């Protein structure tokens, strides 16, 4: 399959980049925009019972010529970037990365979700995220330093399958009544069984150990209907994390996510009980296969008081997540004031009612 390899602007000869706003290739020097299909044409003219099946793709001849691999000496991560990228830093630990060589060898992604939001949107989302939180130390608001913001395509394995799921639940019903002397509670216990066929499409599992699973799953969901066939042109101006968790290594996590979702779906069919205390879910997977995709994420690292705080923003939807420090003294003071306020109200009511 022909690809865009180190594509130059036909107008001025500058290296083109993918523009999130226009969803086209754009020359940063003369601002000329090009449709990816148009550029592609020019290149063509010029040169439990669980089994998963793969749809692995290999790189075409010359397709990786425009991509280099950078190695982080601190966290061991390997980052893929277009050949026009000079010195850069690891998007995860912010340490300088060094050129390792030309990229080759790994599987070719099937799909990519292009960035829809730019770096400016990520900065604004961070400010909004911080300002929306209570008890943030003032010095953090004034003195936290945002390190280099990186747009990273995070590797994901997407698992699709049909399942037959069954689950056993422990449920209870409670009946309450009272008489002149006592209050009564009668609790009845039930074994509830549910089963059914459930289909799952493109269950994502993060293929990078550098990206914490909880952080990555927190910025979900991504709208896969906007995914396109992978083309190296979408990497222009961005970084791509080289997966270090293989599809085989990701299967246990995929199975667990499918099992949890199947259990939730079956549990949602149960009505009329006071509580459901536990469940055991079994799944049988058929017609299972997986694909390889790249998801767009903005990584923002901020340092304050000697500590590093990592934030992530969904580069498609703008969903923003990340932990921020808390002013513990302000929390204690607010709790004390709340306690004093409640006590004052209770004392006032007692006085008005004649108890004191």
VEXZA-567471 format. One record per residue (C-alpha): residue number from 0; residue in three letters; x, y, z. Coordinates in nm, 4 decimals, m for minus. Example, Ala and Ser with C-alpha at 12.3 -4.5 7.8 and 13.67 -1.06 7.14 Angstrom:
<pts>
nr, rest, xx, yy, zz
0, ALA, 1.2300, m0.4500, 0.7800;
1, SER, 1.3670, m0.1060, 0.7140;
</pts>
This chain:
<pts>
nr, rest, xx, yy, zz
0, UNK, 0.0000, 0.0000, 0.0000;
1, UNK, 0.1544, 0.3353, m0.0983;
2, UNK, 0.1964, 0.5881, 0.1816;
3, UNK, 0.3053, 0.9447, 0.2349;
4, UNK, 0.6734, 0.9257, 0.3224;
5, UNK, 0.8432, 1.2487, 0.4388;
6, UNK, 0.5950, 1.4421, 0.2254;
7, UNK, 0.6943, 1.7912, 0.1183;
8, UNK, 0.4697, 2.0832, 0.0329;
9, UNK, 0.4379, 2.1100, m0.3461;
10, UNK, 0.4221, 2.4884, m0.3102;
11, UNK, 0.7238, 2.5715, m0.0926;
12, UNK, 0.8955, 2.2399, m0.0195;
13, UNK, 0.8351, 2.2536, 0.3589;
14, UNK, 0.7453, 1.9449, 0.5609;
15, UNK, 0.3647, 1.9190, 0.5919;
16, UNK, 0.1845, 1.8397, 0.9190;
17, UNK, m0.1607, 1.7083, 1.0039;
18, UNK, m0.3895, 1.9949, 1.1113;
19, UNK, m0.6522, 1.8984, 1.3721;
20, UNK, m0.8881, 2.1845, 1.2893;
21, UNK, m0.9003, 2.1350, 0.9140;
22, UNK, m0.8488, 1.7552, 0.9344;
23, UNK, m0.6092, 1.7961, 0.6432;
24, UNK, m0.2375, 1.8135, 0.5839;
25, UNK, m0.1119, 2.1697, 0.6176;
26, UNK, 0.2171, 2.3359, 0.5435;
27, UNK, 0.3248, 2.5434, 0.8483;
28, UNK, 0.5369, 2.7657, 0.6256;
29, UNK, 0.2979, 2.8775, 0.3505;
30, UNK, m0.0309, 2.7639, 0.5196;
31, UNK, m0.1396, 2.5660, 0.2132;
32, UNK, m0.3818, 2.2834, 0.2933;
33, UNK, m0.3964, 1.9472, 0.1196;
34, UNK, m0.6466, 1.6629, 0.1358;
35, UNK, m0.4796, 1.3411, 0.2501;
36, UNK, m0.6404, 1.1475, m0.0313;
37, UNK, m0.5041, 1.3972, m0.2809;
38, UNK, m0.1516, 1.3669, m0.1409;
39, UNK, m0.1870, 0.9888, m0.1326;
40, UNK, m0.2756, 0.9885, m0.5016;
41, UNK, 0.0302, 1.1945, m0.5800;
42, UNK, 0.2501, 0.9498, m0.3894;
43, UNK, 0.0883, 0.6596, m0.5744;
44, UNK, 0.1578, 0.8218, m0.9045;
45, UNK, 0.5190, 0.8884, m0.8071;
46, UNK, 0.6251, 0.5713, m0.6296;
47, UNK, m1.2689, m1.9119, 2.9779;
48, UNK, m1.3417, m2.0822, 2.6637;
49, UNK, m1.1593, m1.7996, 2.5043;
50, UNK, m0.9960, m1.7909, 2.1644;
51, UNK, m0.8857, m1.4810, 1.9796;
52, UNK, m0.7902, m1.4479, 1.6152;
53, UNK, m0.5684, m1.1704, 1.4890;
54, UNK, m0.5987, m0.9413, 1.1882;
55, UNK, m0.2372, m0.8377, 1.1986;
56, UNK, m0.1039, m0.6157, 0.9232;
57, UNK, 0.2552, m0.5781, 0.8149;
58, UNK, 0.4184, m0.2555, 0.7027;
59, UNK, 0.4395, m0.2000, 0.3283;
60, UNK, 0.7635, m0.1402, 0.1446;
61, UNK, 0.8933, 0.2094, 0.2151;
62, UNK, 0.6061, 0.2908, 0.4510;
63, UNK, 0.8285, 0.3418, 0.7554;
64, UNK, 1.0934, 0.5454, 0.5764;
65, UNK, 0.9596, 0.8696, 0.7269;
66, UNK, 0.9518, 0.7421, 1.0877;
67, UNK, 1.2258, 0.7257, 1.3482;
68, UNK, 1.2395, 0.5682, 1.6930;
69, UNK, 1.3482, 0.7645, 1.9992;
70, UNK, 1.4505, 0.5833, 2.3174;
71, UNK, 1.4003, 0.7192, 2.6697;
72, UNK, 1.6960, 0.6331, 2.8915;
73, UNK, 1.4888, 0.6963, 3.2039;
74, UNK, 1.1671, 0.4938, 3.1674;
75, UNK, 1.2774, 0.2764, 2.8756;
76, UNK, 0.9952, 0.3897, 2.6503;
77, UNK, 1.0301, 0.4027, 2.2752;
78, UNK, 0.8552, 0.6820, 2.0880;
79, UNK, 0.7868, 0.6911, 1.7152;
80, UNK, 0.8019, 1.0262, 1.5371;
81, UNK, 0.8300, 1.1509, 1.1821;
82, UNK, 1.1825, 1.2047, 1.0523;
83, UNK, 1.1510, 1.5842, 1.0724;
84, UNK, 1.1316, 1.5707, 1.4550;
85, UNK, 1.4515, 1.6911, 1.6188;
86, UNK, 1.5368, 1.6753, 1.9868;
87, UNK, 1.2365, 1.5962, 2.2011;
88, UNK, 1.1376, 1.4715, 2.5452;
89, UNK, 0.9550, 1.1628, 2.6667;
90, UNK, 0.5850, 1.2523, 2.7018;
91, UNK, 0.5592, 1.0364, 3.0152;
92, UNK, 0.8636, 1.1223, 3.2288;
93, UNK, 0.9839, 1.4420, 3.0534;
94, UNK, 1.3435, 1.3208, 3.0262;
95, UNK, 1.5334, 1.3862, 2.7029;
96, UNK, 1.5083, 1.1050, 2.4505;
97, UNK, 1.7800, 1.0066, 2.2106;
98, UNK, 1.7611, 0.8954, 1.8526;
99, UNK, 1.7726, 0.5176, 1.8289;
100, UNK, 1.7272, 0.4608, 1.4590;
101, UNK, 1.4743, 0.4184, 1.1846;
102, UNK, 1.1512, 0.2487, 1.2837;
103, UNK, 1.0832, m0.0995, 1.1505;
104, UNK, 0.9566, m0.4390, 1.2432;
105, UNK, 0.6428, m0.3965, 1.4527;
106, UNK, 0.2875, m0.4491, 1.3399;
107, UNK, 0.1179, m0.1829, 1.1346;
108, UNK, m0.1899, m0.0202, 1.2950;
109, UNK, m0.5227, m0.0980, 1.1314;
110, UNK, m0.6967, 0.2221, 1.2423;
111, UNK, m0.6214, 0.5664, 1.3783;
112, UNK, m0.8476, 0.8258, 1.5383;
113, UNK, m0.7055, 1.1624, 1.4279;
114, UNK, m0.6563, 1.4443, 1.6764;
115, UNK, m0.9580, 1.6767, 1.6790;
116, UNK, m0.8291, 1.9156, 1.9474;
117, UNK, m0.5013, 2.1054, 1.9499;
118, UNK, m0.2457, 2.2028, 2.2134;
119, UNK, m0.4275, 2.5279, 2.2945;
120, UNK, m0.7413, 2.3315, 2.3835;
121, UNK, m0.5343, 2.1071, 2.6136;
122, UNK, m0.3916, 2.4085, 2.8003;
123, UNK, m0.7370, 2.5621, 2.8433;
124, UNK, m0.8762, 2.2281, 2.9651;
125, UNK, m0.6027, 2.2072, 3.2305;
126, UNK, m0.6882, 2.5550, 3.3624;
127, UNK, m1.0587, 2.4687, 3.3713;
128, UNK, m0.9875, 2.1365, 3.5436;
129, UNK, m0.7806, 2.3001, 3.8175;
130, UNK, m1.0199, 2.5901, 3.8728;
131, UNK, m1.3137, 2.3505, 3.9118;
132, UNK, m1.1556, 2.1737, 4.2094;
133, UNK, m1.1948, 2.2805, 4.5697;
134, UNK, m0.9140, 2.3145, 4.8237;
135, UNK, m0.6369, 2.3504, 4.5629;
136, UNK, m0.3288, 2.5144, 4.7218;
137, UNK, m0.2944, 2.8742, 4.6040;
138, UNK, 0.0757, 2.8239, 4.5427;
139, UNK, m0.0100, 2.5405, 4.3038;
140, UNK, m0.2363, 2.7741, 4.1090;
141, UNK, 0.0336, 3.0418, 4.1015;
142, UNK, 0.3561, 2.8436, 4.0742;
143, UNK, 0.2921, 2.5064, 3.9092;
144, UNK, 0.4969, 2.4792, 3.5936;
145, UNK, 0.3558, 2.3081, 3.2878;
146, UNK, 0.6230, 2.1087, 3.1137;
147, UNK, 0.6179, 2.0457, 2.7425;
148, UNK, 0.2722, 1.9331, 2.6262;
149, UNK, 0.2789, 1.6361, 2.3931;
150, UNK, 0.0193, 1.4986, 2.1553;
151, UNK, 0.0658, 1.1215, 2.1630;
152, UNK, m0.1026, 0.8442, 1.9716;
153, UNK, m0.1402, 0.5701, 2.2341;
154, UNK, m0.1452, 0.2108, 2.1007;
155, UNK, m0.4569, 0.0059, 2.1707;
156, UNK, m0.5712, m0.3445, 2.0968;
157, UNK, m0.9406, m0.3608, 2.0090;
158, UNK, m1.1177, m0.6877, 2.0859;
159, UNK, m1.4448, m0.7881, 1.9167;
160, UNK, m1.6370, m1.1057, 1.9948;
161, UNK, m1.9666, m1.2801, 2.0569;
162, UNK, m2.0139, m1.4173, 2.4060;
163, UNK, m2.2421, m1.6513, 2.5896;
164, UNK, m2.2401, m1.5269, 2.9474;
165, UNK, m2.3916, m1.6778, 3.2593;
166, UNK, m2.3942, m1.5451, 3.6125;
167, UNK, m2.5063, m1.6473, 3.9596;
168, UNK, m2.6158, m1.3738, 4.1974;
169, UNK, m2.6862, m1.3650, 4.5703;
170, UNK, m2.9852, m1.1384, 4.6301;
171, UNK, m3.1963, m1.0383, 4.9274;
172, UNK, m3.5449, m0.9052, 4.9954;
173, UNK, m3.6273, m0.7190, 5.3122;
174, UNK, m3.9669, m0.6668, 5.4763;
175, UNK, m4.0019, m0.4195, 5.7616;
176, UNK, m4.2868, m0.3590, 6.0040;
177, UNK, m4.3428, m0.2578, 6.3647;
178, UNK, m4.5894, m0.2819, 6.6513;
179, UNK, m4.6228, m0.1001, 6.9781;
180, UNK, m4.3207, m0.2731, 7.1217;
181, UNK, m4.0690, m0.3557, 6.8481;
182, UNK, m3.9439, m0.2828, 6.4978;
183, UNK, m3.9030, m0.5920, 6.2825;
184, UNK, m3.6939, m0.6756, 5.9750;
185, UNK, m3.7346, m0.9988, 5.7814;
186, UNK, m3.4587, m1.0790, 5.5323;
187, UNK, m3.5060, m1.3469, 5.2657;
188, UNK, m3.2126, m1.4792, 5.0616;
189, UNK, m3.2256, m1.5864, 4.6964;
190, UNK, m3.0007, m1.7465, 4.4369;
191, UNK, m3.0619, m1.5735, 4.1033;
192, UNK, m2.9350, m1.7071, 3.7713;
193, UNK, m2.9086, m1.5178, 3.4444;
194, UNK, m2.7598, m1.6073, 3.1060;
195, UNK, m2.7639, m1.4787, 2.7536;
196, UNK, m2.5770, m1.3960, 2.4337;
197, UNK, m2.3979, m1.0606, 2.4292;
198, UNK, m2.1885, m0.9107, 2.1502;
199, UNK, m1.8915, m0.6811, 2.2129;
200, UNK, m1.7327, m0.4510, 1.9569;
201, UNK, m1.3843, m0.3045, 1.9852;
202, UNK, m1.3197, m0.3396, 2.3581;
203, UNK, m1.0017, m0.1300, 2.4038;
204, UNK, m0.6922, m0.2322, 2.5973;
205, UNK, m0.4003, 0.0075, 2.6302;
206, UNK, m0.0862, m0.1365, 2.4707;
207, UNK, 0.1625, 0.0851, 2.6564;
208, UNK, 0.3085, 0.0206, 3.0016;
209, UNK, 0.4079, 0.3877, 3.0296;
210, UNK, 0.0447, 0.5025, 3.0138;
211, UNK, m0.1266, 0.4009, 3.3415;
212, UNK, m0.4349, 0.1902, 3.2670;
213, UNK, m0.6543, 0.3843, 3.5086;
214, UNK, m0.5553, 0.7154, 3.3485;
215, UNK, m0.6131, 0.5866, 2.9976;
216, UNK, m0.9462, 0.4268, 3.0817;
217, UNK, m1.0551, 0.7475, 3.2539;
218, UNK, m1.0365, 0.9458, 2.9287;
219, UNK, m1.2564, 0.6926, 2.7502;
220, UNK, m1.4746, 0.6620, 2.5575;
221, UNK, m1.3388, 0.7301, 2.2104;
222, UNK, m1.5753, 0.7436, 1.9145;
223, UNK, m1.4448, 0.4717, 1.6864;
224, UNK, m1.6935, 0.5693, 1.4159;
225, UNK, m1.4539, 0.8566, 1.3428;
226, UNK, m1.1569, 0.6244, 1.3006;
227, UNK, m0.9921, 0.6029, 0.9601;
228, UNK, m0.7591, 0.3570, 0.7956;
229, UNK, m0.4092, 0.4158, 0.9265;
230, UNK, m0.1789, 0.6369, 0.7264;
231, UNK, 0.1583, 0.7707, 0.8368;
232, UNK, 0.0412, 1.1202, 0.7419;
233, UNK, m0.1603, 1.1400, 1.0633;
234, UNK, 0.1620, 1.1163, 1.2657;
235, UNK, 0.2979, 1.4410, 1.1210;
236, UNK, 0.3530, 1.6826, 1.4085;
237, UNK, 0.2709, 1.4225, 1.6776;
238, UNK, 0.4380, 1.1361, 1.8589;
239, UNK, 0.3261, 0.7741, 1.8631;
240, UNK, 0.3996, 0.5406, 2.1516;
241, UNK, 0.5516, 0.2138, 2.0386;
242, UNK, 0.3495, m0.0648, 2.1977;
243, UNK, 0.5307, m0.2775, 2.4520;
244, UNK, 0.2257, m0.4801, 2.5565;
245, UNK, 0.1433, m0.7318, 2.2856;
246, UNK, m0.2041, m0.8487, 2.1909;
247, UNK, m0.1404, m1.1803, 2.3673;
248, UNK, m0.0399, m0.9949, 2.6841;
249, UNK, m0.3554, m0.7808, 2.6601;
250, UNK, m0.6018, m1.0676, 2.6346;
251, UNK, m0.6431, m1.1184, 3.0087;
252, UNK, m0.7349, m0.7527, 3.0516;
253, UNK, m0.9761, m0.7726, 2.7565;
254, UNK, m1.1371, m1.0849, 2.9014;
255, UNK, m1.1779, m0.9132, 3.2388;
256, UNK, m1.3387, m0.6040, 3.0860;
257, UNK, m1.5730, m0.8241, 2.8842;
258, UNK, m1.6579, m1.0334, 3.1906;
259, UNK, m1.7332, m0.7227, 3.3988;
260, UNK, m1.9472, m0.5686, 3.1249;
261, UNK, m2.1342, m0.8951, 3.0705;
262, UNK, m2.1970, m0.9237, 3.4438;
263, UNK, m2.3294, m0.5665, 3.4543;
264, UNK, m2.5600, m0.6348, 3.1596;
265, UNK, m2.7016, m0.9490, 3.3205;
266, UNK, m2.7350, m0.7810, 3.6600;
267, UNK, m2.9342, m0.4968, 3.5023;
268, UNK, m3.2041, m0.7503, 3.4129;
269, UNK, m3.2678, m0.8270, 3.7818;
270, UNK, m3.5454, m0.6315, 3.9505;
271, UNK, m3.7511, m0.6546, 4.2682;
272, UNK, m3.4760, m0.7287, 4.5186;
273, UNK, m3.3493, m0.5132, 4.8024;
274, UNK, m2.9848, m0.5871, 4.7290;
275, UNK, m2.7486, m0.7991, 4.5231;
276, UNK, m2.4567, m0.8991, 4.7382;
277, UNK, m2.2276, m1.0962, 4.5073;
278, UNK, m2.1989, m1.2514, 4.1648;
279, UNK, m1.9981, m1.5098, 3.9733;
280, UNK, m1.9734, m1.4532, 3.5975;
281, UNK, m1.8591, m1.7036, 3.3355;
282, UNK, m1.8064, m1.6257, 2.9676;
283, UNK, m1.7546, m1.8291, 2.6537;
284, UNK, m1.6110, m1.6311, 2.3643;
285, UNK, m1.6710, m1.7117, 1.9980;
286, UNK, m1.5765, m1.5355, 1.6751;
287, UNK, m1.3205, m1.3328, 1.8644;
288, UNK, m1.0656, m1.1199, 1.6814;
289, UNK, m0.8579, m0.8130, 1.7537;
290, UNK, m0.7283, m0.5093, 1.5713;
291, UNK, m0.4541, m0.2583, 1.6356;
292, UNK, m0.5444, 0.1112, 1.6639;
293, UNK, m0.3931, 0.4426, 1.7720;
294, UNK, m0.5922, 0.6729, 2.0036;
295, UNK, m0.5133, 1.0467, 2.0341;
296, UNK, m0.4181, 1.1713, 2.3820;
297, UNK, m0.2643, 1.4950, 2.5045;
298, UNK, m0.0179, 1.4378, 2.7908;
299, UNK, 0.0499, 1.7314, 3.0223;
300, UNK, 0.3086, 1.7154, 3.2989;
301, UNK, 0.3142, 1.9773, 3.5727;
302, UNK, 0.5683, 2.0136, 3.8536;
303, UNK, 0.4964, 2.1733, 4.1904;
304, UNK, 0.6707, 2.1550, 4.5240;
305, UNK, 0.9121, 1.8938, 4.3922;
306, UNK, 0.6365, 1.6585, 4.2772;
307, UNK, 0.5172, 1.5725, 3.9280;
308, UNK, 0.1504, 1.5686, 3.8307;
309, UNK, 0.0427, 1.4014, 3.5079;
310, UNK, m0.2762, 1.4943, 3.3246;
311, UNK, m0.4342, 1.3458, 3.0144;
312, UNK, m0.6904, 1.4785, 2.7696;
313, UNK, m0.8843, 1.2819, 2.5119;
314, UNK, m0.7612, 1.4346, 2.1864;
315, UNK, m1.0943, 1.3599, 2.0204;
316, UNK, m1.3594, 1.4538, 2.2794;
317, UNK, m1.1713, 1.6817, 2.5205;
318, UNK, m1.2407, 1.4719, 2.8305;
319, UNK, m0.9766, 1.5713, 3.0856;
320, UNK, m0.8465, 1.3778, 3.3866;
321, UNK, m0.5655, 1.4015, 3.6381;
322, UNK, m0.4996, 1.4330, 4.0096;
323, UNK, m0.4120, 1.7649, 4.1721;
324, UNK, m0.2775, 1.8414, 4.5212;
325, UNK, m0.5133, 1.9238, 4.8061;
326, UNK, m0.4692, 2.1874, 5.0732;
327, UNK, m0.5194, 1.9621, 5.3754;
328, UNK, m0.5315, 2.2550, 5.6178;
329, UNK, m0.8166, 2.4097, 5.4189;
330, UNK, m1.0029, 2.0773, 5.4249;
331, UNK, m0.9647, 2.0461, 5.8045;
332, UNK, m1.0687, 2.4078, 5.8554;
333, UNK, m1.3756, 2.3634, 5.6359;
334, UNK, m1.4698, 2.0468, 5.8259;
335, UNK, m1.4343, 2.2278, 6.1589;
336, UNK, m1.6390, 2.5210, 6.0374;
337, UNK, m1.9033, 2.2835, 5.9062;
338, UNK, m1.9071, 2.1015, 6.2396;
339, UNK, m1.9326, 2.4261, 6.4330;
340, UNK, m2.2081, 2.5412, 6.2017;
341, UNK, m2.4089, 2.2234, 6.2481;
342, UNK, m2.3588, 2.2374, 6.6262;
343, UNK, m2.4702, 2.6011, 6.6339;
344, UNK, m2.7840, 2.5196, 6.4374;
345, UNK, m2.8688, 2.2271, 6.6662;
346, UNK, m2.8142, 2.4383, 6.9766;
347, UNK, m3.0308, 2.7120, 6.8348;
348, UNK, m3.3121, 2.4693, 6.7603;
349, UNK, m3.2828, 2.3192, 7.1070;
350, UNK, m3.3029, 2.6661, 7.2641;
351, UNK, m3.6101, 2.7609, 7.0589;
352, UNK, m3.7809, 2.4351, 7.1531;
353, UNK, m3.7099, 2.4879, 7.5202;
354, UNK, m3.4682, 2.2006, 7.5719;
355, UNK, m3.1971, 2.4308, 7.7073;
</pts>
